[in-house]
């Protein structure tokens, strides 16, 4: 005589088994999804790290807080009151010898006080030059600004950090 072994479930037990299988499937799917996201995130961090490493090899200007600035669109000169600023800068060249760009040279006239922010803006050309090797990498030492003031060509050269 052949004995058959069959599991006999009540309706409630059968539903519990199906729910457990579904729960295991969902957990497995979530685990695979989490591992995939972690892997993608790790890859993108690697790309960002590689990009940051390559940027440190480019010549830069140091900001007032010694932060590296490559092709900055604005830059505060004098590291104090913000009385002198270059803005809307478009760099036409940025390289190993010098950098050349155009934009606005903005001066606070300090009339009646510097805190009144009475600014005058001049179209200008910029030339960053003089390389210096620092712990932060190679940086420009000076910035020469040429601009028209009352129809006369004017020029000023600023020493850039580190001073």
ZADO-1210 file (C-alpha; in nm, 4 decimals, padded with zeros to 6 digits):
<atoms>
<atom x="00.0000" y="00.0000" z="00.0000" code="UNK" pos="1"/>
<atom x="00.1336" y="00.3351" z="-00.1013" code="UNK" pos="2"/>
<atom x="00.1086" y="00.6193" z="00.1443" code="UNK" pos="3"/>
<atom x="00.0907" y="00.9641" z="00.0117" code="UNK" pos="4"/>
<atom x="00.2302" y="01.2486" z="00.2147" code="UNK" pos="5"/>
<atom x="00.0374" y="01.5584" z="00.1539" code="UNK" pos="6"/>
<atom x="00.0341" y="01.8721" z="00.3501" code="UNK" pos="7"/>
<atom x="-00.3059" y="01.9687" z="00.4513" code="UNK" pos="8"/>
<atom x="-00.3592" y="02.3355" z="00.5112" code="UNK" pos="9"/>
<atom x="-00.6483" y="02.5184" z="00.6387" code="UNK" pos="10"/>
<atom x="-00.7324" y="02.8276" z="00.4395" code="UNK" pos="11"/>
<atom x="-00.5624" y="03.0491" z="00.6974" code="UNK" pos="12"/>
<atom x="-00.2376" y="02.8477" z="00.6895" code="UNK" pos="13"/>
<atom x="-00.2224" y="02.8543" z="00.3094" code="UNK" pos="14"/>
<atom x="-00.2617" y="03.2350" z="00.3113" code="UNK" pos="15"/>
<atom x="00.0143" y="03.2688" z="00.5722" code="UNK" pos="16"/>
<atom x="00.2532" y="03.0617" z="00.3592" code="UNK" pos="17"/>
<atom x="00.1781" y="03.2742" z="00.0509" code="UNK" pos="18"/>
<atom x="00.2276" y="03.5938" z="00.2534" code="UNK" pos="19"/>
<atom x="00.5638" y="03.4643" z="00.3809" code="UNK" pos="20"/>
<atom x="00.6762" y="03.3811" z="00.0260" code="UNK" pos="21"/>
<atom x="00.5673" y="03.7248" z="-00.0913" code="UNK" pos="22"/>
<atom x="00.7436" y="03.8896" z="00.2036" code="UNK" pos="23"/>
<atom x="01.0661" y="03.7034" z="00.1253" code="UNK" pos="24"/>
<atom x="01.0376" y="03.8108" z="-00.2393" code="UNK" pos="25"/>
<atom x="00.9874" y="04.1748" z="-00.1421" code="UNK" pos="26"/>
<atom x="01.2812" y="04.1656" z="00.1004" code="UNK" pos="27"/>
<atom x="01.5034" y="04.0062" z="-00.1650" code="UNK" pos="28"/>
<atom x="01.4001" y="04.2698" z="-00.4190" code="UNK" pos="29"/>
<atom x="01.4696" y="04.5490" z="-00.1671" code="UNK" pos="30"/>
<atom x="01.8090" y="04.3995" z="-00.0860" code="UNK" pos="31"/>
<atom x="01.9063" y="04.3782" z="-00.4535" code="UNK" pos="32"/>
<atom x="01.7821" y="04.7348" z="-00.5100" code="UNK" pos="33"/>
<atom x="01.9778" y="04.8656" z="-00.2077" code="UNK" pos="34"/>
<atom x="02.2979" y="04.6949" z="-00.3204" code="UNK" pos="35"/>
<atom x="02.2525" y="04.8375" z="-00.6706" code="UNK" pos="36"/>
<atom x="02.1988" y="05.1922" z="-00.5366" code="UNK" pos="37"/>
<atom x="02.5003" y="05.1629" z="-00.3092" code="UNK" pos="38"/>
<atom x="02.7140" y="05.0437" z="-00.6000" code="UNK" pos="39"/>
<atom x="02.5986" y="05.3275" z="-00.8255" code="UNK" pos="40"/>
<atom x="02.6567" y="05.5777" z="-00.5447" code="UNK" pos="41"/>
<atom x="03.0074" y="05.4450" z="-00.4907" code="UNK" pos="42"/>
<atom x="03.0826" y="05.4781" z="-00.8601" code="UNK" pos="43"/>
<atom x="02.9634" y="05.8389" z="-00.8697" code="UNK" pos="44"/>
<atom x="03.1717" y="05.9217" z="-00.5607" code="UNK" pos="45"/>
<atom x="03.4718" y="05.7788" z="-00.7401" code="UNK" pos="46"/>
<atom x="03.4017" y="06.0027" z="-01.0393" code="UNK" pos="47"/>
<atom x="03.3664" y="06.3082" z="-00.8157" code="UNK" pos="48"/>
<atom x="03.6906" y="06.2245" z="-00.6355" code="UNK" pos="49"/>
<atom x="03.8689" y="06.1834" z="-00.9662" code="UNK" pos="50"/>
<atom x="03.7295" y="06.5175" z="-01.0856" code="UNK" pos="51"/>
<atom x="03.8353" y="06.6928" z="-00.7658" code="UNK" pos="52"/>
<atom x="04.1830" y="06.5470" z="-00.7979" code="UNK" pos="53"/>
<atom x="04.2186" y="06.6698" z="-01.1551" code="UNK" pos="54"/>
<atom x="04.0920" y="07.0199" z="-01.0649" code="UNK" pos="55"/>
<atom x="04.3676" y="07.0594" z="-00.8031" code="UNK" pos="56"/>
<atom x="04.6225" y="07.0339" z="-01.0866" code="UNK" pos="57"/>
<atom x="04.4758" y="07.3356" z="-01.2668" code="UNK" pos="58"/>
<atom x="04.6167" y="07.6787" z="-01.1962" code="UNK" pos="59"/>
<atom x="04.3836" y="07.8695" z="-00.9636" code="UNK" pos="60"/>
<atom x="04.3310" y="08.1980" z="-00.7862" code="UNK" pos="61"/>
<atom x="04.3115" y="08.1731" z="-00.4089" code="UNK" pos="62"/>
<atom x="04.0163" y="08.3410" z="-00.2455" code="UNK" pos="63"/>
<atom x="04.0290" y="08.5377" z="00.0779" code="UNK" pos="64"/>
<atom x="03.9795" y="08.2168" z="00.2791" code="UNK" pos="65"/>
<atom x="04.2496" y="08.0329" z="00.0795" code="UNK" pos="66"/>
<atom x="03.9897" y="07.8425" z="-00.1246" code="UNK" pos="67"/>
<atom x="04.0984" y="07.7417" z="-00.4751" code="UNK" pos="68"/>
<atom x="03.9009" y="07.9207" z="-00.7450" code="UNK" pos="69"/>
<atom x="03.9341" y="07.8059" z="-01.1059" code="UNK" pos="70"/>
<atom x="03.7759" y="08.0441" z="-01.3579" code="UNK" pos="71"/>
<atom x="03.5685" y="08.2301" z="-01.0956" code="UNK" pos="72"/>
<atom x="03.2770" y="08.4319" z="-01.2323" code="UNK" pos="73"/>
<atom x="03.3222" y="08.6822" z="-00.9479" code="UNK" pos="74"/>
<atom x="03.6088" y="08.7585" z="-00.7138" code="UNK" pos="75"/>
<atom x="03.6528" y="08.9914" z="-00.4164" code="UNK" pos="76"/>
<atom x="03.9763" y="09.1926" z="-00.4161" code="UNK" pos="77"/>
<atom x="04.1486" y="09.3196" z="-00.1056" code="UNK" pos="78"/>
<atom x="03.9917" y="09.0599" z="00.1268" code="UNK" pos="79"/>
<atom x="03.8339" y="09.3148" z="00.3551" code="UNK" pos="80"/>
<atom x="03.5350" y="09.5340" z="00.3035" code="UNK" pos="81"/>
<atom x="03.4335" y="09.4086" z="-00.0412" code="UNK" pos="82"/>
<atom x="03.4984" y="09.7570" z="-00.1759" code="UNK" pos="83"/>
<atom x="03.6572" y="09.6161" z="-00.4939" code="UNK" pos="84"/>
<atom x="03.5018" y="09.3237" z="-00.6799" code="UNK" pos="85"/>
<atom x="03.5135" y="09.1770" z="-01.0286" code="UNK" pos="86"/>
<atom x="03.1862" y="09.0293" z="-01.1539" code="UNK" pos="87"/>
<atom x="03.0288" y="08.8716" z="-01.4630" code="UNK" pos="88"/>
<atom x="03.3720" y="08.7392" z="-01.5573" code="UNK" pos="89"/>
<atom x="03.4063" y="08.5296" z="-01.8731" code="UNK" pos="90"/>
<atom x="03.7541" y="08.3816" z="-01.8978" code="UNK" pos="91"/>
<atom x="03.8758" y="08.3583" z="-02.2571" code="UNK" pos="92"/>
<atom x="04.1992" y="08.1851" z="-02.1595" code="UNK" pos="93"/>
<atom x="04.3074" y="08.0022" z="-01.8454" code="UNK" pos="94"/>
<atom x="04.6387" y="07.8281" z="-01.8542" code="UNK" pos="95"/>
<atom x="04.9823" y="07.7604" z="-01.7262" code="UNK" pos="96"/>
<atom x="05.1198" y="08.1099" z="-01.7969" code="UNK" pos="97"/>
<atom x="04.8306" y="08.3503" z="-01.7470" code="UNK" pos="98"/>
<atom x="04.4541" y="08.3914" z="-01.7608" code="UNK" pos="99"/>
<atom x="04.2601" y="08.6497" z="-01.9607" code="UNK" pos="100"/>
<atom x="03.8977" y="08.7485" z="-01.9247" code="UNK" pos="101"/>
<atom x="03.6370" y="09.0223" z="-01.9549" code="UNK" pos="102"/>
<atom x="03.3695" y="09.1423" z="-01.7159" code="UNK" pos="103"/>
<atom x="03.2904" y="09.4234" z="-01.4736" code="UNK" pos="104"/>
<atom x="03.5156" y="09.5979" z="-01.2237" code="UNK" pos="105"/>
<atom x="03.2930" y="09.7183" z="-00.9408" code="UNK" pos="106"/>
<atom x="03.4115" y="09.9818" z="-00.6923" code="UNK" pos="107"/>
<atom x="03.2350" y="10.1015" z="-00.3828" code="UNK" pos="108"/>
<atom x="03.2810" y="10.4806" z="-00.3818" code="UNK" pos="109"/>
<atom x="03.2324" y="10.4872" z="-00.0033" code="UNK" pos="110"/>
<atom x="03.0135" y="10.7976" z="-00.0376" code="UNK" pos="111"/>
<atom x="02.9068" y="10.8906" z="00.2290" code="UNK" pos="112"/>
<atom x="03.0306" y="10.5727" z="00.3991" code="UNK" pos="113"/>
<atom x="03.1475" y="10.2390" z="00.2603" code="UNK" pos="114"/>
<atom x="02.8505" y="10.0652" z="00.4218" code="UNK" pos="115"/>
<atom x="02.6152" y="10.2684" z="00.1961" code="UNK" pos="116"/>
<atom x="02.7194" y="10.0457" z="-00.0994" code="UNK" pos="117"/>
<atom x="02.7424" y="10.3259" z="-00.3550" code="UNK" pos="118"/>
<atom x="02.8925" y="10.1168" z="-00.6346" code="UNK" pos="119"/>
<atom x="03.0308" y="10.2215" z="-00.9714" code="UNK" pos="120"/>
<atom x="03.0796" y="09.9546" z="-01.2371" code="UNK" pos="121"/>
<atom x="03.3214" y="09.9647" z="-01.5309" code="UNK" pos="122"/>
<atom x="03.3598" y="09.7251" z="-01.8264" code="UNK" pos="123"/>
<atom x="03.7033" y="09.5708" z="-01.7821" code="UNK" pos="124"/>
<atom x="03.9584" y="09.3201" z="-01.9005" code="UNK" pos="125"/>
<atom x="04.1471" y="09.0983" z="-01.6575" code="UNK" pos="126"/>
<atom x="04.4877" y="08.9354" z="-01.6733" code="UNK" pos="127"/>
<atom x="04.5891" y="08.6970" z="-01.3943" code="UNK" pos="128"/>
<atom x="04.9634" y="08.6298" z="-01.4012" code="UNK" pos="129"/>
<atom x="05.2727" y="08.5382" z="-01.2013" code="UNK" pos="130"/>
<atom x="05.2636" y="08.1755" z="-01.0938" code="UNK" pos="131"/>
<atom x="05.3376" y="08.0644" z="-00.7404" code="UNK" pos="132"/>
<atom x="05.3578" y="07.7105" z="-00.6053" code="UNK" pos="133"/>
<atom x="05.1653" y="07.6650" z="-00.2772" code="UNK" pos="134"/>
<atom x="05.0492" y="07.3673" z="-00.0698" code="UNK" pos="135"/>
<atom x="04.7120" y="07.4193" z="-00.2439" code="UNK" pos="136"/>
<atom x="04.8709" y="07.3873" z="-00.5877" code="UNK" pos="137"/>
<atom x="04.9871" y="07.6411" z="-00.8444" code="UNK" pos="138"/>
<atom x="04.8135" y="07.9783" z="-00.8155" code="UNK" pos="139"/>
<atom x="04.8273" y="08.3179" z="-00.9837" code="UNK" pos="140"/>
<atom x="05.0015" y="08.5904" z="-00.7814" code="UNK" pos="141"/>
<atom x="04.8585" y="08.9055" z="-00.9421" code="UNK" pos="142"/>
<atom x="04.5544" y="09.0340" z="-01.1273" code="UNK" pos="143"/>
<atom x="04.5835" y="09.3334" z="-01.3600" code="UNK" pos="144"/>
<atom x="04.2553" y="09.5094" z="-01.4375" code="UNK" pos="145"/>
<atom x="04.2227" y="09.7488" z="-01.7318" code="UNK" pos="146"/>
<atom x="03.9102" y="09.9634" z="-01.7585" code="UNK" pos="147"/>
<atom x="03.7761" y="10.2917" z="-01.8978" code="UNK" pos="148"/>
<atom x="03.7085" y="10.5603" z="-01.6388" code="UNK" pos="149"/>
<atom x="03.5667" y="10.8883" z="-01.7653" code="UNK" pos="150"/>
<atom x="03.6944" y="10.8090" z="-02.1150" code="UNK" pos="151"/>
<atom x="04.0485" y="10.7421" z="-01.9954" code="UNK" pos="152"/>
<atom x="04.2082" y="10.4014" z="-01.9867" code="UNK" pos="153"/>
<atom x="04.3020" y="10.3060" z="-01.6320" code="UNK" pos="154"/>
<atom x="04.4792" y="10.0047" z="-01.4977" code="UNK" pos="155"/>
<atom x="04.5403" y="09.8602" z="-01.1533" code="UNK" pos="156"/>
<atom x="04.7296" y="09.5492" z="-01.0416" code="UNK" pos="157"/>
<atom x="04.6220" y="09.3622" z="-00.7307" code="UNK" pos="158"/>
<atom x="04.8328" y="09.1135" z="-00.5344" code="UNK" pos="159"/>
<atom x="04.6352" y="08.7927" z="-00.4878" code="UNK" pos="160"/>
<atom x="04.6419" y="08.5673" z="-00.1800" code="UNK" pos="161"/>
<atom x="04.8561" y="08.4284" z="-00.0345" code="UNK" pos="162"/>
<atom x="05.0079" y="08.7643" z="00.0473" code="UNK" pos="163"/>
</atoms>
